[in-house]
Every structure is written in structure tokens, then in C-alpha cells.
Amino acid sequence: MANQRAKPGHIRANLPTKTQPAGGRTHPQRTSPAQPNLNERSNPGRGKPYNPQQVQSHIREILGKYSNGFWVSKLPQIYKELYKQELPGETVKDLETWTHICTVEKPCSSNPSELLLYPAKEQTLPPSRSPLPAPVSSPSPPADKPSPSPSQPRNRTPTAHQPRASPRSPPHSSASSSPSPSSPSLPASPATLSPDLRQKLEELLVKYSNGLWAHALPKLFQDTYKTKLPGHVLENLQLLSDFCTIDHPMPDNPKRAILYRRSSTGGGGEGGEDENCNRRGSAASEEELRARREVGRRLSNQAVPPLHIPREEYPSVLVVEATNTNGVILRYIGEGYSQAQESMEDEMREFYSQGGSGGPTLLSSPMSGQLAAVRAEEEEEILRAQIVEVMAEKLKVYYVDHGFSEDISKAKVFELHEKFFKLPFQATKCKLAGLEPFCQESAVLKTFEAMASGRILLAEILERGQTPLVVLYDTSQDDDVNINAACMKALQDKTLSSPLQVNSAYMNVTVSSVCSDGTVYCQLPSRGLAKLLEMLEKTEAYLQSQVTSEFLVSRPFCGKRCLARYKGKWSRVEITNLHGSRVLDILFIDLGVQASLEVFELREIPPQFLRDLMAIPPQAVKCCLADLAGSVGSWTPDAVQWLRERVLNSSDCSMKVAKLDETKNCIHVHLFTDKNFHDPARSLNHQMAQSDLFKQQPDVFLTSRSTAKIPTSTPASKTASACDVTNGNPTLTSAPAKPHIRRALSGLGTRGEGGGGGGSPTATTPPGTPLPLSSSPQLPPLLELPPVGSNMDMYVSVACHPGHFVLQPWRDMYKLVVLMGEMILYYNKTEEKALNIEKNQIYAAKVENNWHRVLVKGVLSNGLVSVYELDYGKHELVSCTQLRPLIKEFRQLPFQGITAQLAGMKPRQWSEEASIVFRNHVEKKPLVAQLEAVQEATHPWDRKLTVFLVDTSQEEKDIWVHDIMAEFADELTNEL
């Protein structure tokens, strides 16, 4: 009980660090003589006065055309392209008051500061199914532009009734971003869709609310419905436009399209996703409000407001208890939740300690369901409670803010004053994702009790609603622990594991993968392996017989167990990382093989096979070659290749266990390609040690994990040692990658190649041809900038000091996410080849778990390469083995990182204190940048902007960053 009732103030020091949302207004509010006035009473650049009636008329026309809604941030672009004029800045604020024209809503997504625009409610009810609505129109860029990380939300629209320049208006329009349905990239065709074909296509798109690449349709359609997709569908995607939004995110390739299912009134999406909106006025909120009102009706006319789920994607929670994983009791930690509760309880303690006529009143006639103030038995604190049962001398009460029950004397129960009805009940429930079929299993609940009860954890919210669907993480250790996955492992039958003992020999061993650091994954004959093969065979036959979209995975999350194809057969996998909403990393848990693929290539495990497949432990045994791993340290590509050629296709391997390393979950073995394990001289270990494979400089070739741990510009996903298989298999890892609670990228991660080889993560035809670096390959076009004096929505990815920081244009952020998803899928399936790395040349480099476009700044003698991330502005050290040629397809998007300095400041040597203050104000935040000057250069990475930075996240006022830094500048001047 002590843990459960621990006050937030006692546990604050242990709270996980989280970046708080900065979402706010996008346009500076304040006027200053030192900078141009951003509040001019005319439309920027046009000199035209604001005419609300005309704008309302135009918006009504736009909403008539796009009745399924779109992001408010897209409105300036659509308005400009349709009416050839800028949208007046104050319009966005006024939208909320134009209820006869439109409805403005906050979606329940990882980006809660963004707004959605729908026709007025009396015309069309806004869709409530899809957590990420479809973009505006074909073929405009997707409206669900992601934020760089879950903790970095987009800016909101202005709240003051003042005209503002709209930095959301793009500097130019293009064919790829025009909202007109008559784009030349979508040729007209007399062909039509049959009702049956239309229904099937809609079913597929409903499963993937975050969009589906058009190239994936043929294979997905064939796998799901066991029939071929008619060819005219892909030839004329416009046939889908009445129920689907078509987006072309790559201007250089009009054949590449993402399809988004349009949400319909009261429909669309999966059953149950209605609960994914915890917005004010929703049915769930009203139902909860009525329940709270009923609870307190006997005491007061005051109704306890409903508890809204925190906006963060990863709120901190205190887990109270769970008798069922579908109803875990927890409390949210943070401002407005635990802190507000602590303040209220302090006030209650003071109020109920008063004596005399103004003091508390005992509850004279307690009734079941009544709210009361209770003096707790143990800690003598005054807490809010609901009476559960009335007994002779005592009452059974439930503490509505702490989530547990207690029998209490009637003499300690008081009437609850109406001022303590204002705070929502803080104890709430959540459902653990992936554990629904096993919600009451004793092994699961026992594991959960040991790992989570009474602890402060992070909760990844997958689905919002009255009972949100979550994944819990323990971040108190070096490695983040996925609580859901740990509970799922409690279902494993240990008798089905492979028993391993030192000095024991094993025959008929199958080597399933060899990693670039020499780690080997093996399958050993066992009861578990035999049962696994039997169950997978049954699963394969069942899936082949089903004609349904039921088994498509529509809500992936880290730690989820499902199926993916390996060499044409369905195999068990665990999702290890998400790159946005569609690209993810998986681990074939029975093979030790890691792959990157798209979500449409996954399948749910059929319910009738789920329990049996969950009971079988992973059959991939992690091994390393004894007497080699420690002495050599690093493996050359030639050594890895030599080993792969001898073991991957051998059906008669054997091994002898030399040592069990439980700390690293690894077994040291002597490996043989025959049954002569009695002769150590015949082992592959001995042959490699005696060869010339390790005679090269040992530190030139490093494993894929960089020896220099340098944080990247996006939140790190997991860190894993990765390597490639020579026989066309996907990227491998030397171990199941440690779980990490943050996605590498939020939002729109997508794949560029079609089909994926029948859903199998095997090598595909490269999307482009590598260009020789010596031939001065084509660079991307320059990032286009608006005229000097304009405002731009920017994201600060790196901030060193006011004289040097890096900006990213927010408007095209989703294109970068698309590009990086493409790079992950392409480069994770390419073989490591010798590369002549040259200074000042452009490459693709793997940093942590993502592939970046980089400029090589220097090649070190120890095999490390100094690179500069051209889209994020970060400097990194990576192994030379982690560089690849940057193919033409990935050279189309302008480099997104651009160096800048703060306007209004003279160049100076900034102190460490000033630099820290500057960094805390701007880094990893979306801000408004007012362009003061552009310093052009020969190379795009040498361009430099001079900008004013304005933080518009506060409702009361805008914060001009140069004003803050001016105080430090004055101090420096005085010191001099």
C-alpha cells in the first residue's frame, strides 16, 4: 500500500525525463521596433484587407470539395493554389468561431497540437475512426506530416484575433503538391471498379489507416483474396479517388503513390477505434461525465470532470495493481495529474483539519456509490473516496485517486466539499497491448506484479479511449524493458527449450545466420523445434485457405509477436523497432535474422494457433566461436564471408559447447561441418585461427556498432549489431535488439520498392544504380527559401549557440521521413562491399538504427569515418563498413538541414552558460523563423541563414529568442 499511496512529491526525483510538448501558435504575436511588424492589418505581400465573408465563402467551397476533412496546416497551401492568394493569417484562429462554416477538432494522435478541419457538424459529422486521417486530396502531399519525434509536436494556429503572416504557405506550388484531382499524373480511363472489387480494396485500406503504397496492392490483394488484382487499377488510380486519397510524396517519381482510406461518417477503420478519440464532446466523454455526475448526485450539483489522457505519446504512470491485464489500474504522473492531485490533497488536509462550525461534517447517512472525504487508516491523510459497501460499523471505500479499496470506520468519513469535485478521478485503467487473449493467465499476472506493480513506468499509448491500449516500459535500467513483452515470455514452456551443457556435443545443427561480428545463430534438434515446425506447417496451410483481411496487422508495436515470410514460408517474428507508421524492424526469433520491411508484409497469428506458438521458446541459439571471439576482437568481411560459405548451406553441422556466458546470453562453441567433433583440429575455429583471415590490421574493420557513442539528432531507437547474409537473406543482428520505447521516426515511414518479393524480406531489385563518386554525381536541388522578411515554420534539430544552429523546414518534414524509410528498406538489404571512401563526398551512412545522407568530413586511420548528417546537421563517427553509395533515387529531395545564426546579435564568443540557455530554448523545438538574410555558397551544406527565432508556444505572449540572448550579450560587453 505504501507504494500505491506514495505521493508524487516523494517520487519526482525518479521520474523519467521527457521533453514536454511545445505546441503553440505558429506566428509571432509581439511587435518590436527592432524587427518588422508581424501583425500588419493586411494580407502579407498583397496589401489586401482581411475580408472574413470572402474567406468564409472560399473555405465553404474547399470543405465542399474535401468533405472528409484535412489538417488545418494544409489550408494555406490549398487556399493559395485554388484562389491564387495567401490565406489571411488570422483566419486559422477564426476557424474555431465559424461553427456555421466548419468544425475544428484535435485528433488523438502522437501529434495532439495539430488540428483537423471538417465541414460544419450540421452538414457532415466528422470521422471518428481513423487516428491519422487521410490527406487532403490527390495528389497533394500527405496531410499527416509527422513530427520528428513523439516528444516534438507541431505548432498550433494563432489564438489572437490579429492578422499574421502565414509561414505555412509554401514558397511555390508544383504538380506534385497540387490538390487538383485532374493532375496529369493520373490519366483518365473508362474502366470502372466492380462493387466487389471496390469493397475488397476498401477493406485493405481500412487496415492501414496510415496509408499504403500503391505498389504493394497487387501482392497484398493476391495474398488476401487469392485472386489477381486487375491491372487497370494501378494504371488508373483515379478510380479509387471516391473512397481513397492518393498522394505522390516523391515529385521525381509520379508512379509512386500512397493510398489513404477516406473516413466516412460513422464508419471506416476497425471496430473499436471510435474509442481512439478522447476529445471534448465525444460519446465516451459524455458517458463518463454522466457516470461521474450520478456518483456525486446525492452530495452536490457539481459533476466530477472526466480524466483526459495526457497529450504525450509516452506519459509517465504509476502502476497500482492488476488482476487482469485488460484493466491495469494506474495513475498519470505530471502537471495537471499527480501534481494537481497533490495540491488538492494538501488543501483537503488543511480544510478537514479545521475545527468549529466551519469544520468538516461527518457523513450522516452513507450510501453505496456516494463520494466522500475519508481520513485514511494508515497515513492519516484526507483522500477522496467512493463508498462501495455499507456495513454495521465500517464502510468499504474505493480511493478514486489512488486505485485501491479499504475498510474504514464511519467516524472517518466526511462530506466531500464541492470544491474538491473539480479534479478528475486520478486512478484510471489501461489495457496491455498483445496480452488480450492471456489477460488472466496466472504466469502473466505474476510477472506483471513483480516487474510493474508500485513502479513508475513509461506508457506508450497506442489507442486512446476510455480504456487506452498501451505498452509499458521500465526505463530505470541501462536497457529499456518492455513489460508487455516480458509478460508474454512468461507463457513459454521451458521444457521446450534446447538444454545446453558445457562439454556436450550436438549433431544435426542448422546454422541459420552469421553476423558481421562473427556471432552465429543455430537451431538444435529439440522437442521445441519439432513442435514449432509442426505448428508453422498448420498455420501455413490455414492462412493459405483463408480469403479474408482479418489477419493483416494494422496496429504494430514494439514487442508484438506475429508472422512474416522467410524464404516463402510464414515464420515467427517480433517487432523490434518502428520507423514511423509503416516501416519497421523485425527479428525472426527462431532464426536470429533481423529484417526491415513494411507493415503490410506482416500477419497476425491465427487465434487457434496463438497459445501453442507463444508457448514455444525462440529456437535461435546465439553462439560465438570459442578461442576466436576474444582474441581477434573484430571480424573482417572476408572472414565473415568464409564462415558463411561453409555453414549456411550445410545440413550436417555439429558443435561442442565450450562455455556458457549467461551475462551475454551467448554460448561459446567449437563448430564443425561434419560429425567429427572429437577432433578439435577439424573445427572451423581452428581452421580460421590458422588462416590468413585475421592477419589484417584488427581495428580497421569494425563491427556495425560504432565505438563512439554519439547521440543522433532523432531519438535513438534500439542499438544493435547488424550484418548482412550473403545468400540474399535479410539483414541480421547478432542478438535480438534491445527494446527501446521511442520510435526512430514518427509519422510517415514508407517503402519504395514494390511487392517486397512476395512479402519475403529477401533481396529485391535495387531502386537505382550506384553512381561512381569520382564522377561528381548529381546533388539534390537547393532547398527553396521564401523572400527575406518572410516567416517560416522551422524545427531546430541542433543548437550549439546563437551563432550556429541547424534548421529543418517543417512543411516538408514528412518527405524526409518517407525518404529515410526508403533508405532503411533499401540499404538494409544491400551487401557490404569494399568502398573507396573519399573526403567531401556524399554517401549513405548507418547511424544507430537509421540510414542518413551524409558528407564525409574525414577518414581516420582506425577505420572510423567522420560524417556530417546533411538532413539533421549532426556530426557523427561511424565505422567505414557502415557507408554505402548514395543512389540517384535518394538524391532528389533537397538536403533538409540548413545552418543558421540568430539575427539581432553581433558575432561573439558565447559563454557555456549562454549556449546552454540558448539550447534549452530552441533545440528540438518547432519555432517560427523570420528570415533576415541568406548567405549563399557553392555547396548546399555551406549555405547559412540569419533569422529571428520566435517561440509561439505560449498563449499569453511570443518569446523572441534574441531578446533573451541580448541579456547575455550585455553581460559580456560589460565584462569587457
HELIX and SHEET records of a PDB file:
HELIX    1   1 PRO A    8  ILE A   11  1                                   4    
HELIX    2   2 ARG A   12  ASN A   14  5                                   3    
HELIX    3   3 PRO A   52  LYS A   65  1                                  14    
HELIX    4   4 VAL A   72  LYS A   74  5                                   3    
HELIX    5   5 LEU A   75  TYR A   83  1                                   9    
HELIX    6   6 THR A   91  ASP A   94  1                                   4    
HELIX    7   7 LEU A   95  THR A   97  5                                   3    
HELIX    8   8 PRO A  195  LYS A  207  1                                  13    
HELIX    9   9 ALA A  214  ALA A  216  5                                   3    
HELIX   10  10 LEU A  217  TYR A  225  1                                   9    
HELIX   11  11 GLY A  231  GLU A  235  1                                   5    
HELIX   12  12 LEU A  237  LEU A  240  5                                   4    
HELIX   13  13 GLU A  273  ASN A  276  5                                   4    
HELIX   14  14 ALA A  283  VAL A  295  1                                  13    
HELIX   15  15 SER A  338  PHE A  351  1                                  14    
HELIX   16  16 LYS A  410  LYS A  412  5                                   3    
HELIX   17  17 GLU A  418  PHE A  421  5                                   4    
HELIX   18  18 GLU A  436  PHE A  438  5                                   3    
HELIX   19  19 SER A  442  MET A  451  1                                  10    
HELIX   20  20 ILE A  483  LYS A  489  1                                   7    
HELIX   21  21 LYS A  494  LEU A  496  5                                   3    
HELIX   22  22 ARG A  527  SER A  545  1                                  19    
HELIX   23  23 VAL A  599  GLU A  601  5                                   3    
HELIX   24  24 PRO A  607  ALA A  615  1                                   9    
HELIX   25  25 ALA A  629  VAL A  632  1                                   4    
HELIX   26  26 PRO A  637  VAL A  647  1                                  11    
HELIX   27  27 PRO A  680  ARG A  682  5                                   3    
HELIX   28  28 LEU A  684  GLN A  690  1                                   7    
HELIX   29  29 LEU A  773  SER A  775  5                                   3    
HELIX   30  30 TRP A  810  ASP A  812  5                                   3    
HELIX   31  31 MET A  813  TYR A  827  1                                  15    
HELIX   32  32 CYS A  880  GLN A  882  5                                   3    
HELIX   33  33 LYS A  888  ARG A  891  5                                   4    
HELIX   34  34 GLU A  912  VAL A  922  1                                  11    
HELIX   35  35 PRO A  940  ASP A  942  5                                   3    
HELIX   36  36 VAL A  961  GLU A  975  1                                  15    
SHEET    1   A 3 PHE A  70  TRP A  71  0                                        
SHEET    2   A 3 LEU A 116  PRO A 119 -1                                        
SHEET    3   A 3 CYS A 102  GLU A 105 -1                                        
SHEET    1   B 3 LEU A 212  TRP A 213  0                                        
SHEET    2   B 3 ILE A 258  ARG A 261 -1                                        
SHEET    3   B 3 CYS A 244  ASP A 247 -1                                        
SHEET    1   C 6 VAL A 481  ASN A 482  0                                        
SHEET    2   C 6 LEU A 469  ASP A 474 -1                                        
SHEET    3   C 6 ALA A 427  LEU A 432  1                                        
SHEET    4   C 6 VAL A 328  ILE A 333 -1                                        
SHEET    5   C 6 SER A 316  GLU A 321 -1                                        
SHEET    6   C 6 ILE A 456  GLU A 463 -1                                        
SHEET    1   D 5 PHE A 404  SER A 409  0                                        
SHEET    2   D 5 LYS A 394  TYR A 399 -1                                        
SHEET    3   D 5 ILE A 382  VAL A 390 -1                                        
SHEET    4   D 5 LEU A 371  ARG A 375 -1                                        
SHEET    5   D 5 VAL A 413  GLU A 415 -1                                        
SHEET    1   E 6 ALA A 505  VAL A 514  0                                        
SHEET    2   E 6 VAL A 520  GLN A 523 -1                                        
SHEET    3   E 6 VAL A 621  LEU A 625 -1                                        
SHEET    4   E 6 CYS A 666  PHE A 672  1                                        
SHEET    5   E 6 CYS A 653  ASP A 661 -1                                        
SHEET    6   E 6 ALA A 505  VAL A 514 -1                                        
SHEET    1   F 4 ARG A 561  TYR A 566  0                                        
SHEET    2   F 4 LYS A 569  HIS A 579 -1                                        
SHEET    3   F 4 VAL A 583  PHE A 588 -1                                        
SHEET    4   F 4 VAL A 593  GLU A 598 -1                                        
SHEET    1   G 2 ALA A 722  CYS A 723  0                                        
SHEET    2   G 2 LEU A 732  THR A 733 -1                                        
SHEET    1   H 6 ILE A 959  TRP A 960  0                                        
SHEET    2   H 6 LYS A 944  ASP A 951 -1                                        
SHEET    3   H 6 ILE A 898  LEU A 902  1                                        
SHEET    4   H 6 HIS A 804  PRO A 809 -1                                        
SHEET    5   H 6 ASN A 791  HIS A 801 -1                                        
SHEET    6   H 6 LYS A 925  GLN A 935 -1                                        
SHEET    1   I 5 HIS A 875  SER A 879  0                                        
SHEET    2   I 5 LEU A 864  GLU A 869 -1                                        
SHEET    3   I 5 ASN A 850  VAL A 859 -1                                        
SHEET    4   I 5 ILE A 842  VAL A 847 -1                                        
SHEET    5   I 5 LEU A 883  PRO A 885 -1                                        
END                                                                             
